[in-house]
């Protein structure tokens, strides 16, 4: 693979919210999981494990369990001004976006292996949080899963997990108390073609040798950026959530 090949892959990756019903080939699924296994982690602690859910009845239970936590998310989102509301939270969703995904991967974390990490990192890390390296490691393996899915010609969805929902997921999947549910990844063949992603221009975010103070954004700059981002992403969100918008 060349660097240009890799850049093409990174740019192609998009979150998919509607999936075709066909199964994911076992060989592709194993390679995606293998990609997650090879993620980097602090002190090589490898704190991740995966629960792969393909059984339709269990997938349906997970989709149904999403509703109560979603009500809380929806209520909180209504506190925003309309221009900044997340598009999928402007109206209460009647079904989980991942309900038709043929594969769900619950990414679990185990904090115990981080006894291998340097003790001082928990106290002296710049983030000020003892679990920062642990969470970054889980994010690394999750990112690998998404990139691998894209390389395999599949769509994937990043599913955030709240504390309340995590408890129900653990009950449904019989996950031990010591393990934590970090996130879920939905996999399948996309039922539509996602629109091109929006990213800030490279010249805006890169500084050489020292920070270019001329590029420092004001609060007003960031507000304008967020307003523009919401306007630009509303249609792609609708496309993903609503079949009649394809």
BALOBA-1460 file (C-alpha; in Angstrom, 3 decimals):
// residues 246
<rec num="1" residu="x" x="0.000" y="0.000" z="0.000"/>
<rec num="2" residu="x" x="1.230" y="3.471" z="-0.845"/>
<rec num="3" residu="x" x="0.564" y="6.572" z="1.231"/>
<rec num="4" residu="x" x="-1.900" y="7.691" z="-1.455"/>
<rec num="5" residu="x" x="-3.740" y="4.373" z="-1.133"/>
<rec num="6" residu="x" x="-3.988" y="4.910" z="2.590"/>
<rec num="7" residu="x" x="-5.203" y="8.495" z="2.199"/>
<rec num="8" residu="x" x="-7.909" y="7.248" z="-0.171"/>
<rec num="9" residu="x" x="-9.029" y="4.739" z="2.446"/>
<rec num="10" residu="x" x="-9.117" y="7.325" z="5.232"/>
<rec num="11" residu="x" x="-11.108" y="9.751" z="3.106"/>
<rec num="12" residu="x" x="-13.540" y="7.024" z="2.047"/>
<rec num="13" residu="x" x="-14.499" y="6.025" z="5.582"/>
<rec num="14" residu="x" x="-17.921" y="7.335" z="6.520"/>
<rec num="15" residu="x" x="-20.409" y="6.475" z="9.246"/>
<rec num="16" residu="x" x="-23.238" y="4.431" z="7.724"/>
<rec num="17" residu="x" x="-26.687" y="4.379" z="9.339"/>
<rec num="18" residu="x" x="-28.665" y="2.072" z="7.075"/>
<rec num="19" residu="x" x="-27.536" y="-1.376" z="6.043"/>
<rec num="20" residu="x" x="-28.522" y="-4.035" z="3.542"/>
<rec num="21" residu="x" x="-29.807" y="-7.251" z="5.148"/>
<rec num="22" residu="x" x="-27.141" y="-9.520" z="3.633"/>
<rec num="23" residu="x" x="-24.578" y="-11.134" z="5.971"/>
<rec num="24" residu="x" x="-20.963" y="-10.105" z="6.348"/>
<rec num="25" residu="x" x="-18.687" y="-12.848" z="4.948"/>
<rec num="26" residu="x" x="-16.924" y="-14.647" z="7.825"/>
<rec num="27" residu="x" x="-13.495" y="-14.192" z="6.237"/>
<rec num="28" residu="x" x="-13.958" y="-10.417" z="6.084"/>
<rec num="29" residu="x" x="-15.244" y="-10.284" z="9.638"/>
<rec num="30" residu="x" x="-12.218" y="-12.175" z="10.932"/>
<rec num="31" residu="x" x="-9.854" y="-9.805" z="9.124"/>
<rec num="32" residu="x" x="-11.635" y="-6.790" z="10.579"/>
<rec num="33" residu="x" x="-11.296" y="-8.246" z="14.074"/>
<rec num="34" residu="x" x="-7.642" y="-9.038" z="13.369"/>
<rec num="35" residu="x" x="-7.148" y="-5.374" z="12.486"/>
<rec num="36" residu="x" x="-8.560" y="-4.423" z="15.883"/>
<rec num="37" residu="x" x="-6.213" y="-6.877" z="17.584"/>
<rec num="38" residu="x" x="-3.191" y="-5.103" z="16.099"/>
<rec num="39" residu="x" x="-4.034" y="-1.637" z="17.389"/>
<rec num="40" residu="x" x="-1.465" y="0.244" z="19.460"/>
<rec num="41" residu="x" x="-1.986" y="0.539" z="23.215"/>
<rec num="42" residu="x" x="-0.177" y="2.086" z="26.147"/>
<rec num="43" residu="x" x="2.472" y="-0.310" z="27.513"/>
<rec num="44" residu="x" x="1.125" y="-2.817" z="24.956"/>
<rec num="45" residu="x" x="-1.526" y="-3.633" z="27.576"/>
<rec num="46" residu="x" x="-4.092" y="-4.578" z="24.892"/>
<rec num="47" residu="x" x="-7.101" y="-3.925" z="27.169"/>
<rec num="48" residu="x" x="-9.710" y="-4.775" z="24.548"/>
<rec num="49" residu="x" x="-12.017" y="-7.713" z="23.910"/>
<rec num="50" residu="x" x="-14.826" y="-7.990" z="21.363"/>
<rec num="51" residu="x" x="-18.308" y="-9.463" z="21.581"/>
<rec num="52" residu="x" x="-19.514" y="-10.151" z="18.037"/>
<rec num="53" residu="x" x="-23.304" y="-10.255" z="17.800"/>
<rec num="54" residu="x" x="-24.823" y="-11.819" z="14.688"/>
<rec num="55" residu="x" x="-27.857" y="-13.534" z="16.209"/>
<rec num="56" residu="x" x="-30.921" y="-11.548" z="15.003"/>
<rec num="57" residu="x" x="-32.784" y="-11.994" z="18.292"/>
<rec num="58" residu="x" x="-29.885" y="-10.614" z="20.339"/>
<rec num="59" residu="x" x="-29.324" y="-7.766" z="17.884"/>
<rec num="60" residu="x" x="-32.996" y="-6.887" z="18.250"/>
<rec num="61" residu="x" x="-32.677" y="-6.848" z="22.051"/>
<rec num="62" residu="x" x="-29.753" y="-4.448" z="21.771"/>
<rec num="63" residu="x" x="-31.727" y="-2.201" z="19.430"/>
<rec num="64" residu="x" x="-34.714" y="-2.207" z="21.797"/>
<rec num="65" residu="x" x="-32.484" y="-1.466" z="24.786"/>
<rec num="66" residu="x" x="-31.326" y="1.709" z="23.052"/>
<rec num="67" residu="x" x="-34.654" y="3.530" z="23.500"/>
<rec num="68" residu="x" x="-34.573" y="4.501" z="27.176"/>
<rec num="69" residu="x" x="-31.022" y="5.925" z="27.053"/>
<rec num="70" residu="x" x="-31.948" y="7.679" z="23.813"/>
<rec num="71" residu="x" x="-34.812" y="9.448" z="25.579"/>
<rec num="72" residu="x" x="-32.306" y="10.970" z="27.977"/>
<rec num="73" residu="x" x="-30.011" y="12.043" z="25.132"/>
<rec num="74" residu="x" x="-32.951" y="13.548" z="23.253"/>
<rec num="75" residu="x" x="-34.140" y="15.518" z="26.280"/>
<rec num="76" residu="x" x="-30.682" y="16.980" z="26.879"/>
<rec num="77" residu="x" x="-30.274" y="17.917" z="23.214"/>
<rec num="78" residu="x" x="-33.446" y="20.011" z="23.337"/>
<rec num="79" residu="x" x="-31.586" y="22.455" z="25.585"/>
<rec num="80" residu="x" x="-29.498" y="23.589" z="22.601"/>
<rec num="81" residu="x" x="-30.537" y="26.364" z="20.271"/>
<rec num="82" residu="x" x="-32.069" y="24.928" z="17.090"/>
<rec num="83" residu="x" x="-29.129" y="25.899" z="14.875"/>
<rec num="84" residu="x" x="-26.737" y="23.743" z="16.921"/>
<rec num="85" residu="x" x="-28.927" y="20.712" z="17.566"/>
<rec num="86" residu="x" x="-27.531" y="17.473" z="16.230"/>
<rec num="87" residu="x" x="-29.653" y="16.563" z="13.172"/>
<rec num="88" residu="x" x="-30.641" y="13.057" z="14.386"/>
<rec num="89" residu="x" x="-31.752" y="14.540" z="17.721"/>
<rec num="90" residu="x" x="-34.069" y="17.218" z="16.370"/>
<rec num="91" residu="x" x="-36.906" y="14.714" z="16.217"/>
<rec num="92" residu="x" x="-37.253" y="11.640" z="18.405"/>
<rec num="93" residu="x" x="-36.100" y="8.593" z="16.456"/>
<rec num="94" residu="x" x="-38.566" y="5.728" z="16.185"/>
<rec num="95" residu="x" x="-35.869" y="3.086" z="15.694"/>
<rec num="96" residu="x" x="-32.173" y="2.642" z="16.390"/>
<rec num="97" residu="x" x="-30.141" y="3.462" z="13.295"/>
<rec num="98" residu="x" x="-28.150" y="0.240" z="13.700"/>
<rec num="99" residu="x" x="-31.198" y="-2.048" z="13.982"/>
<rec num="100" residu="x" x="-30.675" y="-3.631" z="10.546"/>
<rec num="101" residu="x" x="-26.892" y="-4.042" z="10.752"/>
<rec num="102" residu="x" x="-26.085" y="-7.760" z="10.322"/>
<rec num="103" residu="x" x="-23.133" y="-7.514" z="12.730"/>
<rec num="104" residu="x" x="-22.658" y="-5.588" z="15.962"/>
<rec num="105" residu="x" x="-19.289" y="-5.571" z="17.703"/>
<rec num="106" residu="x" x="-19.265" y="-4.537" z="21.343"/>
<rec num="107" residu="x" x="-15.789" y="-3.212" z="22.140"/>
<rec num="108" residu="x" x="-15.015" y="-4.028" z="25.773"/>
<rec num="109" residu="x" x="-12.291" y="-2.635" z="27.985"/>
<rec num="110" residu="x" x="-10.459" y="-4.198" z="30.907"/>
<rec num="111" residu="x" x="-8.564" y="-1.729" z="33.094"/>
<rec num="112" residu="x" x="-6.556" y="-4.399" z="34.937"/>
<rec num="113" residu="x" x="-3.794" y="-4.864" z="32.294"/>
<rec num="114" residu="x" x="-2.797" y="-1.245" z="32.823"/>
<rec num="115" residu="x" x="-0.921" y="-2.337" z="35.885"/>
<rec num="116" residu="x" x="1.774" y="-2.876" z="33.231"/>
<rec num="117" residu="x" x="1.858" y="0.834" z="32.389"/>
<rec num="118" residu="x" x="4.301" y="3.265" z="33.925"/>
<rec num="119" residu="x" x="2.918" y="4.199" z="37.339"/>
<rec num="120" residu="x" x="3.790" y="7.851" z="36.917"/>
<rec num="121" residu="x" x="1.641" y="8.205" z="33.777"/>
<rec num="122" residu="x" x="-1.487" y="7.964" z="35.891"/>
<rec num="123" residu="x" x="-0.408" y="10.948" z="37.959"/>
<rec num="124" residu="x" x="1.623" y="13.046" z="35.568"/>
<rec num="125" residu="x" x="-0.236" y="12.623" z="32.268"/>
<rec num="126" residu="x" x="-1.023" y="15.911" z="30.569"/>
<rec num="127" residu="x" x="-4.727" y="15.038" z="30.447"/>
<rec num="128" residu="x" x="-4.863" y="14.909" z="34.227"/>
<rec num="129" residu="x" x="-6.808" y="11.658" z="34.199"/>
<rec num="130" residu="x" x="-5.427" y="8.296" z="35.277"/>
<rec num="131" residu="x" x="-7.483" y="6.474" z="32.642"/>
<rec num="132" residu="x" x="-6.497" y="8.652" z="29.663"/>
<rec num="133" residu="x" x="-4.114" y="6.072" z="28.166"/>
<rec num="134" residu="x" x="-6.655" y="3.300" z="28.720"/>
<rec num="135" residu="x" x="-9.379" y="5.196" z="26.840"/>
<rec num="136" residu="x" x="-7.023" y="6.171" z="24.023"/>
<rec num="137" residu="x" x="-6.056" y="2.528" z="23.585"/>
<rec num="138" residu="x" x="-9.697" y="1.496" z="23.236"/>
<rec num="139" residu="x" x="-10.231" y="4.323" z="20.756"/>
<rec num="140" residu="x" x="-7.271" y="3.038" z="18.734"/>
<rec num="141" residu="x" x="-8.695" y="-0.458" z="18.354"/>
<rec num="142" residu="x" x="-12.130" y="0.951" z="17.505"/>
<rec num="143" residu="x" x="-10.619" y="3.154" z="14.791"/>
<rec num="144" residu="x" x="-8.817" y="0.161" z="13.306"/>
<rec num="145" residu="x" x="-12.128" y="-1.719" z="13.085"/>
<rec num="146" residu="x" x="-13.729" y="1.127" z="11.154"/>
<rec num="147" residu="x" x="-10.844" y="1.526" z="8.717"/>
<rec num="148" residu="x" x="-10.719" y="-2.226" z="8.129"/>
<rec num="149" residu="x" x="-14.452" y="-2.290" z="7.431"/>
<rec num="150" residu="x" x="-14.002" y="0.430" z="4.825"/>
<rec num="151" residu="x" x="-11.114" y="-1.463" z="3.217"/>
<rec num="152" residu="x" x="-13.367" y="-4.543" z="3.050"/>
<rec num="153" residu="x" x="-16.062" y="-2.628" z="1.163"/>
<rec num="154" residu="x" x="-18.391" y="-2.537" z="4.167"/>
<rec num="155" residu="x" x="-20.103" y="0.288" z="5.968"/>
<rec num="156" residu="x" x="-19.672" y="0.879" z="9.676"/>
<rec num="157" residu="x" x="-21.284" y="3.016" z="12.342"/>
<rec num="158" residu="x" x="-19.699" y="4.387" z="15.507"/>
<rec num="159" residu="x" x="-22.237" y="3.829" z="18.296"/>
<rec num="160" residu="x" x="-21.637" y="5.830" z="21.464"/>
<rec num="161" residu="x" x="-22.465" y="4.180" z="24.792"/>
<rec num="162" residu="x" x="-23.891" y="5.967" z="27.819"/>
<rec num="163" residu="x" x="-23.513" y="4.619" z="31.345"/>
<rec num="164" residu="x" x="-27.195" y="3.751" z="31.573"/>
<rec num="165" residu="x" x="-27.153" y="1.889" z="28.279"/>
<rec num="166" residu="x" x="-23.895" y="0.102" z="29.107"/>
<rec num="167" residu="x" x="-25.560" y="-1.572" z="32.090"/>
<rec num="168" residu="x" x="-28.312" y="-2.970" z="29.872"/>
<rec num="169" residu="x" x="-25.865" y="-4.098" z="27.191"/>
<rec num="170" residu="x" x="-23.871" y="-5.968" z="29.832"/>
<rec num="171" residu="x" x="-27.041" y="-7.725" z="30.997"/>
<rec num="172" residu="x" x="-28.067" y="-8.734" z="27.462"/>
<rec num="173" residu="x" x="-24.604" y="-10.001" z="26.497"/>
<rec num="174" residu="x" x="-23.761" y="-11.480" z="29.924"/>
<rec num="175" residu="x" x="-20.631" y="-9.334" z="30.186"/>
<rec num="176" residu="x" x="-18.750" y="-9.658" z="33.509"/>
<rec num="177" residu="x" x="-18.878" y="-6.708" z="35.917"/>
<rec num="178" residu="x" x="-15.126" y="-6.128" z="35.683"/>
<rec num="179" residu="x" x="-15.383" y="-5.436" z="31.938"/>
<rec num="180" residu="x" x="-16.549" y="-2.082" z="30.542"/>
<rec num="181" residu="x" x="-18.518" y="-1.431" z="27.349"/>
<rec num="182" residu="x" x="-16.503" y="1.218" z="25.521"/>
<rec num="183" residu="x" x="-18.441" y="1.457" z="22.260"/>
<rec num="184" residu="x" x="-20.226" y="-0.603" z="19.625"/>
<rec num="185" residu="x" x="-19.466" y="-0.899" z="15.940"/>
<rec num="186" residu="x" x="-22.219" y="-1.782" z="13.466"/>
<rec num="187" residu="x" x="-21.096" y="-3.539" z="10.287"/>
<rec num="188" residu="x" x="-22.784" y="-4.380" z="7.015"/>
<rec num="189" residu="x" x="-23.078" y="-3.455" z="3.384"/>
<rec num="190" residu="x" x="-24.371" y="0.134" z="3.150"/>
<rec num="191" residu="x" x="-27.898" y="0.674" z="1.827"/>
<rec num="192" residu="x" x="-26.959" y="4.059" z="0.349"/>
<rec num="193" residu="x" x="-23.893" y="6.034" z="-0.708"/>
<rec num="194" residu="x" x="-22.825" y="8.425" z="2.058"/>
<rec num="195" residu="x" x="-21.946" y="11.949" z="1.029"/>
<rec num="196" residu="x" x="-18.416" y="13.277" z="1.166"/>
<rec num="197" residu="x" x="-17.155" y="14.132" z="4.638"/>
<rec num="198" residu="x" x="-16.367" y="17.675" z="5.747"/>
<rec num="199" residu="x" x="-12.978" y="18.484" z="7.238"/>
<rec num="200" residu="x" x="-11.180" y="21.713" z="8.046"/>
<rec num="201" residu="x" x="-8.530" y="22.763" z="5.562"/>
<rec num="202" residu="x" x="-5.043" y="21.463" z="6.337"/>
<rec num="203" residu="x" x="-3.605" y="24.973" z="6.220"/>
<rec num="204" residu="x" x="-5.895" y="25.954" z="9.109"/>
<rec num="205" residu="x" x="-4.735" y="23.247" z="11.521"/>
<rec num="206" residu="x" x="-1.015" y="22.738" z="10.846"/>
<rec num="207" residu="x" x="1.709" y="24.869" z="12.437"/>
<rec num="208" residu="x" x="5.426" y="24.586" z="11.739"/>
<rec num="209" residu="x" x="8.091" y="25.054" z="14.409"/>
<rec num="210" residu="x" x="5.792" y="27.144" z="16.573"/>
<rec num="211" residu="x" x="2.113" y="27.974" z="16.895"/>
<rec num="212" residu="x" x="0.981" y="30.509" z="14.314"/>
<rec num="213" residu="x" x="-1.072" y="32.897" z="16.440"/>
<rec num="214" residu="x" x="-2.777" y="34.250" z="13.331"/>
<rec num="215" residu="x" x="-4.594" y="30.925" z="13.049"/>
<rec num="216" residu="x" x="-6.002" y="30.971" z="16.573"/>
<rec num="217" residu="x" x="-9.781" y="30.890" z="16.290"/>
<rec num="218" residu="x" x="-11.939" y="33.191" z="18.362"/>
<rec num="219" residu="x" x="-15.094" y="31.983" z="20.073"/>
<rec num="220" residu="x" x="-17.070" y="33.674" z="17.295"/>
<rec num="221" residu="x" x="-15.023" y="31.816" z="14.659"/>
<rec num="222" residu="x" x="-15.864" y="28.502" z="16.291"/>
<rec num="223" residu="x" x="-19.550" y="29.394" z="16.529"/>
<rec num="224" residu="x" x="-19.628" y="30.215" z="12.809"/>
<rec num="225" residu="x" x="-17.822" y="26.941" z="12.086"/>
<rec num="226" residu="x" x="-20.370" y="24.946" z="14.098"/>
<rec num="227" residu="x" x="-23.329" y="26.699" z="12.489"/>
<rec num="228" residu="x" x="-21.933" y="25.957" z="9.052"/>
<rec num="229" residu="x" x="-21.151" y="22.376" z="9.967"/>
<rec num="230" residu="x" x="-24.711" y="21.734" z="11.153"/>
<rec num="231" residu="x" x="-26.196" y="23.213" z="7.990"/>
<rec num="232" residu="x" x="-23.860" y="21.206" z="5.763"/>
<rec num="233" residu="x" x="-24.373" y="17.890" z="7.554"/>
<rec num="234" residu="x" x="-28.147" y="17.961" z="8.041"/>
<rec num="235" residu="x" x="-28.929" y="16.451" z="4.632"/>
<rec num="236" residu="x" x="-26.304" y="13.676" z="4.920"/>
<rec num="237" residu="x" x="-27.779" y="12.758" z="8.332"/>
<rec num="238" residu="x" x="-31.266" y="12.639" z="6.848"/>
<rec num="239" residu="x" x="-29.951" y="10.531" z="3.997"/>
<rec num="240" residu="x" x="-28.550" y="8.048" z="6.468"/>
<rec num="241" residu="x" x="-31.544" y="7.856" z="8.782"/>
<rec num="242" residu="x" x="-34.446" y="8.233" z="6.380"/>
<rec num="243" residu="x" x="-34.826" y="5.903" z="3.332"/>
<rec num="244" residu="x" x="-36.975" y="8.406" z="1.408"/>
<rec num="245" residu="x" x="-34.058" y="10.870" z="1.461"/>
<rec num="246" residu="x" x="-31.705" y="8.606" z="-0.481"/>
